[in-house]
Amino acid sequence: MKLAVTSLFLMLPVWALGQMNCPTFSRYGGYDRIEITPFLTFPETHAIVEDAERAPVLAGGLFENQSLAPGIAFKYFVEPRVAIRLKLTYMQRTMRDNVEVSDTTNGTYVATERQYDQLSYKVAPGVQWTYFDEHLSFFGGLELPITVYGDWTFTERLVNQQLADSVSTETFKTTTIPGGTAIGVGAFAGVQYYFTRNLAAGLEVGSAFQYTRVGGEVVFNSVTLGSSSSQFSSSVNQERKYFGFTPVYPLLFLTLRF
């Protein structure tokens, strides 16, 4: 009996040290309540032009999608497994499509450049429930995303040139569609792995059912320079209001605990 008690007494420090090395141990002790999570995901499409952006990709062209959506989430654990959080997202959409064609038979050179641009912002307060298992953390929750969509701008440059006499014509076109707002209720789920008690990385997915309103007075401008110059402007009212689910995009993140 004395040997068993002595062995148990010697094992207690080892067990305690193991628990202290567990990344989630201090959570249950009431410490490390704050997490800051920088992340990267994909920007949401503009509801009016989501199909138009994909349709006009030029055959044989060089297409570049430089869109990105970085953000940061702040979490405060009110209980060991329950956190309130605030997610902020900056969404920049930039897509380019370029084609150059030289026709030696007809003696012409044609170049077409297209670009799509939009800036949007999202704020999403929410609640997160978490299950810890050693280095892994599984979580899910609800949020209330509010999105402010910036104006969507489509610019196009067309160059037509006669190779024999270098006569060229340039046409510049710009289409601007007003942005709008969206608000809804969303759900999310994810998993992260704690490398240390203060550093983790993971993946999150989610979607929201929201009311979206975008559009307004769409403005179109066209200017042609060269042998035959011209200028044209027009506008039309185009607006879309609807309820629907947002796309499910993966969200990659790091987590820093304090």
C-alpha angles and dihedrals in degrees: 000000000000090000091051093050091048092049091049091049090052092048096053096076090049092050091047092049090051091052092049090053090053107101092225099046098093091051090067090048091060097257134112094040096158128075126181114197122190111193146176127216141144127286119247118247125250106256095226098048105029092111096036091058093059099039102063098053103142119243110249092006132136107250120194125184109194095166117139139170115198121175147154134233126204118205130188118189109218088178131016092266103022125076136174112217143186120207122197122190131188111200122197118178117193122162128169132191122186132179131175121187127182114193108194092180093062094026096237137131120202126185126182125189123183130180136181122201135179138153121203138168134210134192120188123181114191153145126257131200117200137195116199124206110174106285094356127083122192117193145170139168152142131277142179107227120198116189128192111198118206125217114291112228126194117189126184132185121193123189122190117182135175106223094207099059101014091238108156139180124205124198123191119195128184128185120185123191117187117241125226144182141282133194130180151128120277142183128211139184135183151146134233137187121221111219088182132358088269104038131058141155130204155143130261132186129186148150137202136211104223147163112243129193119180138154136041129161107012111205124204125190129180128182124182121196128187136050091350113031124193142158131209134180133178141157138202134182112247121166135162129199122178149141118237150124121279120234117271107246126178116244118205117199151166123221127213117190125205 
